[in-house]
């Protein structure tokens, strides 16, 4: 298992890519008729998108194996070590905050009532 994060770009470049991605997400939702006052808080921040991008690259580098809880912790911790400016974001993602966001993987899936 390789948890190392290959350093592919500067944090500034990664943030620029994430800003572009976030702008696309916002544009799609606006074009879908959604009210930005209702969805903006649900969207991941630029730094959260960068962490998700780096995590996804690690998954691809590990033959697409989805990490379990322990490996996910190690991968996110390695991201924080490789990109110190992302440390607060990594710890926030590892913690119990932001669980109101629909994309947050820690939100418990409710059983289907049907």
N, CA, C and O atoms as a GROMACS GRO file, in nm:
protein
  456
    1UNK      N    1   0.084  -0.117   0.000
    1UNK     CA    2   0.000   0.000   0.000
    1UNK      C    3   0.089   0.124   0.000
    1UNK      O    4   0.174   0.141   0.088
    2UNK      N    5   0.069   0.210  -0.096
    2UNK     CA    6   0.150   0.330  -0.106
    2UNK      C    7   0.062   0.450  -0.075
    2UNK      O    8  -0.028   0.484  -0.151
    3UNK      N    9   0.090   0.516   0.039
    3UNK     CA   10   0.012   0.632   0.080
    3UNK      C   11   0.079   0.763   0.042
    3UNK      O   12   0.024   0.870   0.066
    4UNK      N   13   0.198   0.756  -0.017
    4UNK     CA   14   0.270   0.878  -0.052
    4UNK      C   15   0.193   0.957  -0.157
    4UNK      O   16   0.133   0.901  -0.249
    5UNK      N   17   0.196   1.086  -0.142
    5UNK     CA   18   0.127   1.176  -0.235
    5UNK      C   19   0.234   1.232  -0.329
    5UNK      O   20   0.320   1.308  -0.286
    6UNK      N   21   0.229   1.195  -0.458
    6UNK     CA   22   0.327   1.252  -0.550
    6UNK      C   23   0.304   1.401  -0.566
    6UNK      O   24   0.191   1.444  -0.590
    7UNK      N   25   0.406   1.479  -0.552
    7UNK     CA   26   0.393   1.624  -0.561
    7UNK      C   27   0.393   1.661  -0.709
    7UNK      O   28   0.499   1.669  -0.771
    8UNK      N   29   0.275   1.683  -0.764
    8UNK     CA   30   0.262   1.706  -0.907
    8UNK      C   31   0.258   1.853  -0.945
    8UNK      O   32   0.288   1.888  -1.060
    9UNK      N   33   0.222   1.940  -0.850
    9UNK     CA   34   0.210   2.081  -0.883
    9UNK      C   35   0.218   2.163  -0.755
    9UNK      O   36   0.204   2.111  -0.644
   10UNK      N   37   0.242   2.290  -0.774
   10UNK     CA   38   0.245   2.378  -0.657
   10UNK      C   39   0.102   2.392  -0.603
   10UNK      O   40   0.004   2.368  -0.674
   11UNK      N   41   0.093   2.431  -0.479
   11UNK     CA   42  -0.038   2.451  -0.418
   11UNK      C   43  -0.116   2.560  -0.492
   11UNK      O   44  -0.238   2.553  -0.502
   12UNK      N   45  -0.046   2.661  -0.542
   12UNK     CA   46  -0.114   2.769  -0.615
   12UNK      C   47  -0.180   2.715  -0.742
   12UNK      O   48  -0.292   2.755  -0.774
   13UNK      N   49  -0.112   2.626  -0.812
   13UNK     CA   50  -0.170   2.566  -0.933
   13UNK      C   51  -0.289   2.478  -0.896
   13UNK      O   52  -0.392   2.482  -0.963
   14UNK      N   53  -0.273   2.398  -0.791
   14UNK     CA   54  -0.384   2.311  -0.747
   14UNK      C   55  -0.505   2.394  -0.705
   14UNK      O   56  -0.619   2.358  -0.735
   15UNK      N   57  -0.480   2.504  -0.637
   15UNK     CA   58  -0.592   2.591  -0.596
   15UNK      C   59  -0.658   2.656  -0.717
   15UNK      O   60  -0.780   2.671  -0.720
   16UNK      N   61  -0.580   2.694  -0.816
   16UNK     CA   62  -0.637   2.753  -0.938
   16UNK      C   63  -0.726   2.651  -1.009
   16UNK      O   64  -0.835   2.685  -1.056
   17UNK      N   65  -0.681   2.527  -1.018
   17UNK     CA   66  -0.762   2.420  -1.079
   17UNK      C   67  -0.890   2.400  -0.999
   17UNK      O   68  -0.998   2.384  -1.057
   18UNK      N   69  -0.879   2.400  -0.866
   18UNK     CA   70  -0.996   2.381  -0.781
   18UNK      C   71  -1.094   2.498  -0.794
   18UNK      O   72  -1.215   2.477  -0.793
   19UNK      N   73  -1.042   2.620  -0.807
   19UNK     CA   74  -1.130   2.737  -0.826
   19UNK      C   75  -1.208   2.724  -0.956
   19UNK      O   76  -1.327   2.755  -0.961
   20UNK      N   77  -1.141   2.677  -1.061
   20UNK     CA   78  -1.209   2.655  -1.188
   20UNK      C   79  -1.318   2.550  -1.173
   20UNK      O   80  -1.429   2.568  -1.224
   21UNK      N   81  -1.287   2.442  -1.104
   21UNK     CA   82  -1.385   2.335  -1.084
   21UNK      C   83  -1.504   2.385  -1.002
   21UNK      O   84  -1.619   2.353  -1.034
   22UNK      N   85  -1.477   2.463  -0.900
   22UNK     CA   86  -1.585   2.516  -0.816
   22UNK      C   87  -1.672   2.612  -0.896
   22UNK      O   88  -1.794   2.614  -0.880
   23UNK      N   89  -1.610   2.691  -0.983
   23UNK     CA   90  -1.687   2.783  -1.068
   23UNK      C   91  -1.780   2.705  -1.160
   23UNK      O   92  -1.893   2.747  -1.184
   24UNK      N   93  -1.734   2.592  -1.210
   24UNK     CA   94  -1.818   2.508  -1.296
   24UNK      C   95  -1.936   2.452  -1.215
   24UNK      O   96  -2.049   2.451  -1.264
   25UNK      N   97  -1.908   2.407  -1.093
   25UNK     CA   98  -2.017   2.355  -1.008
   25UNK      C   99  -2.121   2.462  -0.982
   25UNK      O  100  -2.241   2.436  -0.987
   26UNK      N  101  -2.075   2.583  -0.954
   26UNK     CA  102  -2.168   2.694  -0.928
   26UNK      C  103  -2.249   2.726  -1.054
   26UNK      O  104  -2.371   2.742  -1.047
   27UNK      N  105  -2.182   2.734  -1.168
   27UNK     CA  106  -2.250   2.764  -1.294
   27UNK      C  107  -2.357   2.659  -1.326
   27UNK      O  108  -2.468   2.694  -1.367
   28UNK      N  109  -2.324   2.532  -1.307
   28UNK     CA  110  -2.421   2.425  -1.335
   28UNK      C  111  -2.544   2.439  -1.247
   28UNK      O  112  -2.657   2.422  -1.294
   29UNK      N  113  -2.524   2.469  -1.120
   29UNK     CA  114  -2.637   2.481  -1.029
   29UNK      C  115  -2.720   2.606  -1.060
   29UNK      O  116  -2.843   2.603  -1.048
   30UNK      N  117  -2.653   2.714  -1.098
   30UNK     CA  118  -2.727   2.835  -1.135
   30UNK      C  119  -2.809   2.810  -1.261
   30UNK      O  120  -2.925   2.851  -1.269
   31UNK      N  121  -2.748   2.744  -1.359
   31UNK     CA  122  -2.821   2.713  -1.482
   31UNK      C  123  -2.937   2.618  -1.457
   31UNK      O  124  -3.035   2.616  -1.531
   32UNK      N  125  -2.925   2.538  -1.352
   32UNK     CA  126  -3.033   2.448  -1.313
   32UNK      C  127  -3.144   2.518  -1.236
   32UNK      O  128  -3.242   2.455  -1.195
   33UNK      N  129  -3.128   2.650  -1.217
   33UNK     CA  130  -3.232   2.728  -1.152
   33UNK      C  131  -3.224   2.731  -1.000
   33UNK      O  132  -3.318   2.778  -0.935
   34UNK      N  133  -3.114   2.683  -0.943
   34UNK     CA  134  -3.103   2.683  -0.798
   34UNK      C  135  -3.065   2.821  -0.745
   34UNK      O  136  -2.999   2.899  -0.813
   35UNK      N  137  -3.108   2.848  -0.624
   35UNK     CA  138  -3.080   2.974  -0.557
   35UNK      C  139  -2.944   2.963  -0.488
   35UNK      O  140  -2.925   2.875  -0.404
   36UNK      N  141  -2.849   3.052  -0.522
   36UNK     CA  142  -2.716   3.043  -0.459
   36UNK      C  143  -2.720   3.058  -0.307
   36UNK      O  144  -2.632   3.006  -0.239
   37UNK      N  145  -2.819   3.126  -0.254
   37UNK     CA  146  -2.831   3.139  -0.109
   37UNK      C  147  -2.858   3.003  -0.045
   37UNK      O  148  -2.830   2.983   0.073
   38UNK      N  149  -2.912   2.911  -0.122
   38UNK     CA  150  -2.946   2.780  -0.068
   38UNK      C  151  -2.834   2.677  -0.086
   38UNK      O  152  -2.825   2.583  -0.007
   39UNK      N  153  -2.749   2.692  -0.189
   39UNK     CA  154  -2.651   2.586  -0.214
   39UNK      C  155  -2.505   2.622  -0.190
   39UNK      O  156  -2.422   2.532  -0.182
   40UNK      N  157  -2.472   2.748  -0.177
   40UNK     CA  158  -2.330   2.784  -0.167
   40UNK      C  159  -2.262   2.720  -0.045
   40UNK      O  160  -2.146   2.679  -0.055
   41UNK      N  161  -2.329   2.712   0.067
   41UNK     CA  162  -2.268   2.654   0.186
   41UNK      C  163  -2.247   2.503   0.171
   41UNK      O  164  -2.162   2.446   0.240
   42UNK      N  165  -2.323   2.440   0.083
   42UNK     CA  166  -2.308   2.296   0.061
   42UNK      C  167  -2.182   2.261  -0.018
   42UNK      O  168  -2.130   2.150  -0.006
   43UNK      N  169  -2.135   2.356  -0.098
   43UNK     CA  170  -2.021   2.327  -0.185
   43UNK      C  171  -1.891   2.318  -0.106
   43UNK      O  172  -1.872   2.389  -0.008
   44UNK      N  173  -1.802   2.229  -0.150
   44UNK     CA  174  -1.671   2.223  -0.085
   44UNK      C  175  -1.593   2.351  -0.113
   44UNK      O  176  -1.610   2.414  -0.217
   45UNK      N  177  -1.507   2.389  -0.019
   45UNK     CA  178  -1.421   2.505  -0.039
   45UNK      C  179  -1.313   2.469  -0.141
   45UNK      O  180  -1.298   2.353  -0.179
   46UNK      N  181  -1.239   2.569  -0.184
   46UNK     CA  182  -1.130   2.547  -0.278
   46UNK      C  183  -1.028   2.450  -0.219
   46UNK      O  184  -0.986   2.356  -0.286
   47UNK      N  185  -0.988   2.472  -0.094
   47UNK     CA  186  -0.890   2.382  -0.032
   47UNK      C  187  -0.946   2.242  -0.013
   47UNK      O  188  -0.872   2.144  -0.026
   48UNK      N  189  -1.075   2.230   0.018
   48UNK     CA  190  -1.135   2.097   0.029
   48UNK      C  191  -1.130   2.025  -0.106
   48UNK      O  192  -1.102   1.906  -0.112
   49UNK      N  193  -1.157   2.098  -0.213
   49UNK     CA  194  -1.148   2.038  -0.346
   49UNK      C  195  -1.005   1.993  -0.376
   49UNK      O  196  -0.984   1.888  -0.437
   50UNK      N  197  -0.906   2.072  -0.336
   50UNK     CA  198  -0.766   2.034  -0.357
   50UNK      C  199  -0.736   1.904  -0.283
   50UNK      O  200  -0.673   1.814  -0.338
   51UNK      N  201  -0.780   1.894  -0.158
   51UNK     CA  202  -0.756   1.772  -0.080
   51UNK      C  203  -0.825   1.652  -0.148
   51UNK      O  204  -0.767   1.544  -0.158
   52UNK      N  205  -0.948   1.672  -0.193
   52UNK     CA  206  -1.019   1.563  -0.261
   52UNK      C  207  -0.948   1.522  -0.390
   52UNK      O  208  -0.941   1.403  -0.422
   53UNK      N  209  -0.894   1.618  -0.463
   53UNK     CA  210  -0.820   1.590  -0.585
   53UNK      C  211  -0.696   1.507  -0.554
   53UNK      O  212  -0.669   1.407  -0.621
   54UNK      N  213  -0.621   1.548  -0.454
   54UNK     CA  214  -0.500   1.475  -0.417
   54UNK      C  215  -0.534   1.336  -0.366
   54UNK      O  216  -0.463   1.240  -0.394
   55UNK      N  217  -0.643   1.324  -0.291
   55UNK     CA  218  -0.687   1.193  -0.241
   55UNK      C  219  -0.727   1.104  -0.359
   55UNK      O  220  -0.693   0.986  -0.361
   56UNK      N  221  -0.798   1.160  -0.455
   56UNK     CA  222  -0.839   1.083  -0.572
   56UNK      C  223  -0.718   1.036  -0.652
   56UNK      O  224  -0.717   0.924  -0.702
   57UNK      N  225  -0.617   1.121  -0.664
   57UNK     CA  226  -0.495   1.080  -0.735
   57UNK      C  227  -0.426   0.965  -0.663
   57UNK      O  228  -0.370   0.876  -0.727
   58UNK      N  229  -0.431   0.966  -0.530
   58UNK     CA  230  -0.373   0.857  -0.453
   58UNK      C  231  -0.451   0.728  -0.476
   58UNK      O  232  -0.392   0.620  -0.485
   59UNK      N  233  -0.582   0.737  -0.487
   59UNK     CA  234  -0.665   0.619  -0.513
   59UNK      C  235  -0.631   0.562  -0.650
   59UNK      O  236  -0.616   0.440  -0.664
   60UNK      N  237  -0.620   0.647  -0.751
   60UNK     CA  238  -0.584   0.602  -0.886
   60UNK      C  239  -0.446   0.536  -0.885
   60UNK      O  240  -0.426   0.433  -0.949
   61UNK      N  241  -0.351   0.596  -0.812
   61UNK     CA  242  -0.216   0.541  -0.806
   61UNK      C  243  -0.213   0.406  -0.734
   61UNK      O  244  -0.117   0.329  -0.749
   62UNK      N  245  -0.316   0.377  -0.656
   62UNK     CA  246  -0.325   0.251  -0.583
   62UNK      C  247  -0.423   0.157  -0.654
   62UNK      O  248  -0.496   0.082  -0.589
   63UNK      N  249  -0.423   0.161  -0.787
   63UNK     CA  250  -0.507   0.074  -0.870
   63UNK      C  251  -0.655   0.089  -0.843
   63UNK      O  252  -0.732  -0.007  -0.859
   64UNK      N  253  -0.697   0.207  -0.803
   64UNK     CA  254  -0.839   0.236  -0.784
   64UNK      C  255  -0.899   0.180  -0.657
   64UNK      O  256  -1.021   0.184  -0.640
   65UNK      N  257  -0.816   0.128  -0.568
   65UNK     CA  258  -0.868   0.072  -0.443
   65UNK      C  259  -0.917   0.183  -0.351
   65UNK      O  260  -0.840   0.272  -0.314
   66UNK      N  261  -1.044   0.179  -0.316
   66UNK     CA  262  -1.101   0.278  -0.227
   66UNK      C  263  -1.044   0.255  -0.087
   66UNK      O  264  -1.048   0.144  -0.036
   67UNK      N  265  -0.989   0.360  -0.025
   67UNK     CA  266  -0.926   0.340   0.106
   67UNK      C  267  -1.026   0.315   0.217
   67UNK      O  268  -1.135   0.372   0.219
   68UNK      N  269  -0.988   0.228   0.308
   68UNK     CA  270  -1.065   0.210   0.430
   68UNK      C  271  -1.039   0.327   0.522
   68UNK      O  272  -0.967   0.421   0.486
   69UNK      N  273  -1.096   0.323   0.639
   69UNK     CA  274  -1.084   0.436   0.732
   69UNK      C  275  -0.938   0.463   0.772
   69UNK      O  276  -0.896   0.579   0.773
   70UNK      N  277  -0.862   0.359   0.803
   70UNK     CA  278  -0.723   0.378   0.846
   70UNK      C  279  -0.638   0.432   0.732
   70UNK      O  280  -0.558   0.524   0.753
   71UNK      N  281  -0.653   0.376   0.612
   71UNK     CA  282  -0.574   0.424   0.499
   71UNK      C  283  -0.614   0.566   0.460
   71UNK      O  284  -0.529   0.648   0.427
   72UNK      N  285  -0.743   0.595   0.464
   72UNK     CA  286  -0.790   0.730   0.434
   72UNK      C  287  -0.725   0.830   0.530
   72UNK      O  288  -0.683   0.938   0.488
   73UNK      N  289  -0.717   0.795   0.658
   73UNK     CA  290  -0.651   0.882   0.756
   73UNK      C  291  -0.506   0.904   0.718
   73UNK      O  292  -0.457   1.017   0.721
   74UNK      N  293  -0.435   0.796   0.683
   74UNK     CA  294  -0.293   0.808   0.646
   74UNK      C  295  -0.275   0.893   0.521
   74UNK      O  296  -0.184   0.976   0.514
   75UNK      N  297  -0.361   0.873   0.422
   75UNK     CA  298  -0.351   0.951   0.298
   75UNK      C  299  -0.375   1.099   0.326
   75UNK      O  300  -0.298   1.183   0.279
   76UNK      N  301  -0.479   1.130   0.400
   76UNK     CA  302  -0.507   1.270   0.430
   76UNK      C  303  -0.395   1.331   0.515
   76UNK      O  304  -0.358   1.447   0.496
   77UNK      N  305  -0.343   1.254   0.608
   77UNK     CA  306  -0.232   1.304   0.690
   77UNK      C  307  -0.109   1.331   0.603
   77UNK      O  308  -0.038   1.430   0.623
   78UNK      N  309  -0.085   1.244   0.506
   78UNK     CA  310   0.028   1.263   0.416
   78UNK      C  311   0.009   1.389   0.330
   78UNK      O  312   0.105   1.460   0.301
   79UNK      N  313  -0.115   1.416   0.290
   79UNK     CA  314  -0.145   1.539   0.216
   79UNK      C  315  -0.108   1.660   0.303
   79UNK      O  316  -0.047   1.755   0.254
   80UNK      N  317  -0.145   1.655   0.430
   80UNK     CA  318  -0.112   1.766   0.520
   80UNK      C  319   0.038   1.782   0.536
   80UNK      O  320   0.087   1.894   0.549
   81UNK      N  321   0.112   1.671   0.536
   81UNK     CA  322   0.258   1.680   0.548
   81UNK      C  323   0.322   1.735   0.421
   81UNK      O  324   0.417   1.812   0.428
   82UNK      N  325   0.270   1.696   0.305
   82UNK     CA  326   0.325   1.741   0.177
   82UNK      C  327   0.286   1.885   0.144
   82UNK      O  328   0.362   1.957   0.080
   83UNK      N  329   0.167   1.925   0.189
   83UNK     CA  330   0.116   2.060   0.162
   83UNK      C  331   0.072   2.121   0.296
   83UNK      O  332  -0.047   2.121   0.327
   84UNK      N  333   0.166   2.172   0.376
   84UNK     CA  334   0.134   2.222   0.511
   84UNK      C  335   0.021   2.324   0.517
   84UNK      O  336  -0.051   2.331   0.617
   85UNK      N  337   0.004   2.403   0.412
   85UNK     CA  338  -0.104   2.502   0.413
   85UNK      C  339  -0.242   2.437   0.412
   85UNK      O  340  -0.341   2.502   0.446
   86UNK      N  341  -0.249   2.310   0.374
   86UNK     CA  342  -0.377   2.238   0.372
   86UNK      C  343  -0.407   2.168   0.504
   86UNK      O  344  -0.512   2.107   0.520
   87UNK      N  345  -0.315   2.177   0.600
   87UNK     CA  346  -0.332   2.106   0.726
   87UNK      C  347  -0.464   2.138   0.796
   87UNK      O  348  -0.533   2.045   0.838
   88UNK      N  349  -0.504   2.266   0.812
   88UNK     CA  350  -0.632   2.292   0.877
   88UNK      C  351  -0.750   2.227   0.804
   88UNK      O  352  -0.844   2.178   0.867
   89UNK      N  353  -0.745   2.228   0.672
   89UNK     CA  354  -0.852   2.168   0.593
   89UNK      C  355  -0.855   2.016   0.614
   89UNK      O  356  -0.962   1.958   0.632
   90UNK      N  357  -0.738   1.954   0.611
   90UNK     CA  358  -0.730   1.808   0.631
   90UNK      C  359  -0.787   1.772   0.768
   90UNK      O  360  -0.868   1.680   0.778
   91UNK      N  361  -0.746   1.842   0.871
   91UNK     CA  362  -0.794   1.808   1.005
   91UNK      C  363  -0.944   1.833   1.018
   91UNK      O  364  -1.014   1.759   1.087
   92UNK      N  365  -0.992   1.938   0.952
   92UNK     CA  366  -1.137   1.963   0.954
   92UNK      C  367  -1.212   1.850   0.885
   92UNK      O  368  -1.317   1.807   0.932
   93UNK      N  369  -1.158   1.800   0.773
   93UNK     CA  370  -1.221   1.690   0.702
   93UNK      C  371  -1.215   1.560   0.783
   93UNK      O  372  -1.304   1.476   0.774
   94UNK      N  373  -1.110   1.544   0.862
   94UNK     CA  374  -1.098   1.425   0.946
   94UNK      C  375  -1.184   1.434   1.071
   94UNK      O  376  -1.219   1.332   1.130
   95UNK      N  377  -1.219   1.557   1.112
   95UNK     CA  378  -1.295   1.578   1.233
   95UNK      C  379  -1.444   1.559   1.213
   95UNK      O  380  -1.488   1.505   1.112
   96UNK      N  381  -1.518   1.603   1.308
   96UNK     CA  382  -1.663   1.583   1.306
   96UNK      C  383  -1.739   1.707   1.261
   96UNK      O  384  -1.859   1.718   1.287
   97UNK      N  385  -1.671   1.802   1.194
   97UNK     CA  386  -1.740   1.922   1.149
   97UNK      C  387  -1.783   1.905   1.003
   97UNK      O  388  -1.743   1.809   0.937
   98UNK      N  389  -1.863   1.995   0.955
   98UNK     CA  390  -1.910   2.000   0.816
   98UNK      C  391  -1.998   1.882   0.777
   98UNK      O  392  -2.013   1.854   0.658
   99UNK      N  393  -2.056   1.812   0.872
   99UNK     CA  394  -2.138   1.696   0.837
   99UNK      C  395  -2.272   1.736   0.776
   99UNK      O  396  -2.349   1.649   0.734
  100UNK      N  397  -2.302   1.866   0.770
  100UNK     CA  398  -2.425   1.911   0.707
  100UNK      C  399  -2.412   1.914   0.554
  100UNK      O  400  -2.512   1.928   0.483
  101UNK      N  401  -2.291   1.900   0.506
  101UNK     CA  402  -2.270   1.908   0.362
  101UNK      C  403  -2.302   1.774   0.296
  101UNK      O  404  -2.257   1.669   0.342
  102UNK      N  405  -2.378   1.778   0.190
  102UNK     CA  406  -2.424   1.656   0.123
  102UNK      C  407  -2.309   1.570   0.070
  102UNK      O  408  -2.322   1.448   0.065
  103UNK      N  409  -2.198   1.631   0.030
  103UNK     CA  410  -2.087   1.557  -0.027
  103UNK      C  411  -1.998   1.495   0.078
  103UNK      O  412  -1.910   1.416   0.045
  104UNK      N  413  -2.020   1.528   0.205
  104UNK     CA  414  -1.934   1.480   0.312
  104UNK      C  415  -1.952   1.330   0.330
  104UNK      O  416  -2.063   1.283   0.355
  105UNK      N  417  -1.843   1.255   0.318
  105UNK     CA  418  -1.851   1.108   0.324
  105UNK      C  419  -1.884   1.056   0.463
  105UNK      O  420  -1.914   0.938   0.479
  106UNK      N  421  -1.879   1.143   0.566
  106UNK     CA  422  -1.908   1.097   0.701
  106UNK      C  423  -2.056   1.103   0.735
  106UNK      O  424  -2.096   1.059   0.843
  107UNK      N  425  -2.138   1.157   0.646
  107UNK     CA  426  -2.281   1.163   0.673
  107UNK      C  427  -2.337   1.022   0.665
  107UNK      O  428  -2.318   0.952   0.565
  108UNK      N  429  -2.406   0.981   0.769
  108UNK     CA  430  -2.464   0.847   0.770
  108UNK      C  431  -2.572   0.836   0.664
  108UNK      O  432  -2.655   0.925   0.650
  109UNK      N  433  -2.569   0.729   0.591
  109UNK     CA  434  -2.670   0.705   0.491
  109UNK      C  435  -2.796   0.652   0.561
  109UNK      O  436  -2.792   0.550   0.629
  110UNK      N  437  -2.905   0.722   0.544
  110UNK     CA  438  -3.029   0.681   0.605
  110UNK      C  439  -3.092   0.567   0.526
  110UNK      O  440  -3.089   0.570   0.403
  111UNK      N  441  -3.147   0.468   0.593
  111UNK     CA  442  -3.212   0.358   0.519
  111UNK      C  443  -3.332   0.409   0.441
  111UNK      O  444  -3.400   0.502   0.483
  112UNK      N  445  -3.356   0.347   0.328
  112UNK     CA  446  -3.470   0.383   0.244
  112UNK      C  447  -3.597   0.345   0.316
  112UNK      O  448  -3.611   0.230   0.360
  113UNK      N  449  -3.690   0.439   0.330
  113UNK     CA  450  -3.814   0.416   0.404
  113UNK      C  451  -3.919   0.342   0.322
  113UNK      O  452  -4.025   0.309   0.375
  114UNK      N  453  -3.892   0.315   0.195
  114UNK     CA  454  -3.995   0.250   0.113
  114UNK      C  455  -4.002   0.102   0.132
  114UNK      O  456  -4.084   0.035   0.070
   0.00000   0.00000   0.00000
